[in-house]
């Protein structure tokens, strides 16, 4: 169990670092949101699964599953709505010319 917890913690940390690097390195807000949403969701899910493996109680596991489902369902929707609002306000898409 401790090995699985350690692997999930490392994976979650790597994905969150990748998400933060994507936010820092990407040229415009659209690509930044894409990097943060995809890698951030996977990273947080891995960290929460590590918590569930380290504390194997039904209350913790059920809360972890509920939280992961909430994040997986709401993060893409929120990003889509933000992107749509940016398009409506006239935010320009970055072009590599």
C-alpha positions in Angstrom: 0.0 0.0 0.0 2.8 2.4 0.8 4.4 1.9 -2.6 1.1 2.6 -4.4 0.7 5.7 -2.2 4.2 6.9 -3.0 3.8 6.3 -6.8 0.5 8.2 -6.8 2.0 11.1 -4.8 4.9 11.3 -7.3 2.6 11.1 -10.3 0.3 13.8 -8.9 3.2 16.1 -8.1 4.6 15.6 -11.6 1.3 16.4 -13.3 0.7 19.5 -11.1 4.3 20.8 -11.9 3.6 20.2 -15.6 0.3 22.1 -15.3 2.1 25.0 -13.6 4.9 25.1 -16.1 2.2 25.1 -18.9 0.5 28.1 -17.3 3.9 29.9 -17.1 5.1 29.0 -20.6 2.1 29.0 -22.9 1.6 32.2 -25.0 -2.1 33.0 -24.5 -4.9 32.4 -22.1 -6.6 29.6 -24.1 -3.5 27.4 -24.1 -2.9 28.2 -20.5 -6.3 27.1 -19.5 -5.9 23.9 -21.5 -2.7 23.0 -19.7 -4.0 23.8 -16.3 -7.3 21.9 -16.8 -5.9 18.7 -18.2 -2.8 18.2 -16.1 -4.2 19.8 -13.0 -7.2 17.5 -12.9 -5.1 14.4 -13.3 -2.6 15.6 -10.7 -5.2 16.4 -8.1 -6.9 13.1 -8.8 -3.7 11.2 -8.2 -3.1 13.0 -5.0 -6.6 12.2 -3.8 -6.2 8.6 -4.7 -2.9 8.5 -2.7 -4.9 9.8 0.3 -7.5 7.1 -0.2 -4.8 4.4 -0.3 -3.0 5.8 2.7 -6.2 6.0 4.9 -8.3 3.0 3.8 -11.5 3.9 5.6 -14.8 3.9 3.9 -15.6 7.6 4.8 -12.3 8.8 3.4 -12.6 6.7 0.2 -16.2 7.8 -0.4 -15.2 11.5 0.0 -12.2 11.0 -2.3 -14.3 9.4 -5.0 -16.9 12.2 -4.6 -14.3 14.9 -4.8 -12.6 13.3 -7.9 -16.0 13.1 -9.6 -16.7 16.7 -8.8 -13.4 17.9 -10.1 -13.6 15.8 -13.3 -17.1 17.0 -14.0 -16.7 20.7 -13.2 -13.2 21.7 -14.3 -13.7 21.1 -18.0 -17.1 22.9 -17.9 -15.6 25.9 -16.1 -12.8 26.1 -18.6 -15.2 25.9 -21.5 -17.3 28.7 -20.0 -14.2 30.9 -19.4 -13.0 30.3 -23.0 -16.5 31.1 -24.4 -16.6 34.3 -22.4 -13.2 35.3 -23.7 -14.3 34.7 -27.3 -17.4 36.9 -26.7 -15.3 39.7 -25.2 -13.0 39.7 -28.2 -9.9 38.1 -26.7 -7.5 37.4 -29.6 -6.2 33.8 -30.2 -2.4 33.6 -30.4 -1.1 32.8 -33.8 2.4 31.6 -34.5 3.2 33.7 -37.6 
